[in-house]
Amino acid sequence: MLIWLSGLGAKRRGRGACQYRTKLSKVDSVLVHRKVSRWQRMRQSVITACRLLCGDVYRAVFITLTYREGVEWEPGHIRDFRNALHHWCKRRGVKLKSVWVLETTLRGRPHYHALIFLPRALSLPKPDNRGWWPHGMSKIETARNPVGYMAGYMGKGGQTAFTAPKGARICGASGLSAEERDEKSWWMKPRWVREVFGITDRPAKVQGGYLARATGEFLRSPWKLVLRGPKWEWCEFARVDWFGLPGWGASTIPSAASFDCVGRLIP
């Protein structure tokens, strides 16, 4: 049985976190589209970051940054805006907590949405008036439900993965603590990894599977690449029972010492 993994049929699991749940235990192979998978990872990353950043002492400010006609997208635009915002917060003794996404219109024109989490007594000026966004216009609103607000944009922004400018980052977050970064990273892992490893295990992708950095345990992937499209546009993976094959057993599971600093298996 072959199944196509896409954003259809997504179900909400837990507070503020979206997971794409499929009964993969009943299928033999899956077909994954690279750009659809990229959009799904962006959605999970943004919603999880919003959930972790929002708190009782903060209010969420929703900013839309658009380009005026005649101005083309460049990769440094969002970086310059974030740097200016960071210096503004630093001068006021506030840590910048933000989440941003790139979205494209039906015409393929890019624009940005950003959530800024500020103390309730602090008001944010308009970025275009302060010169932080000289490429067009900006709009500021108060987001009463920041997670739901951003989830709404994620739900209608699936075309971004297909029409985003080449080389563009489509999302980002700042202001997370080390523990929050570990939790966000854990939610980004496949379900078969999360079912075995917890957040404190800090699983990391290595050759052939995932390695728990906290314990040194290795989990071999139950999927094997069997076919791919041109330029890796899509990939087909087949379920493999590694431990049912001759020569495979518990004694052949690599340890943490079997990997180098970038996760490659040492022969």
Secondary structure, DSSP 8 states (H G I E B T S, - for coil): -EEEE-STT-EE-STT-EE----GGG-SEEEEEHHHHHHHHHHHHHHHHHHHH--TTEEEEEEEEEE-TT----TTHHHHHHHHHHHHHHHTT---EEEEEEEE-TT--EEEEEEEEEETT-----HHHHTS-TTEEEEEEEESSHHHHHHHHHHH-TTHHHHS-TT---EEEE---HHHHHHHHHHTS-HHHHTT--GGG-EEEETTEEEETTT--EEE-SEEEEEE-GGGSEEEEEE--GGGSTT-SGGG---GGGB-TTS-B--
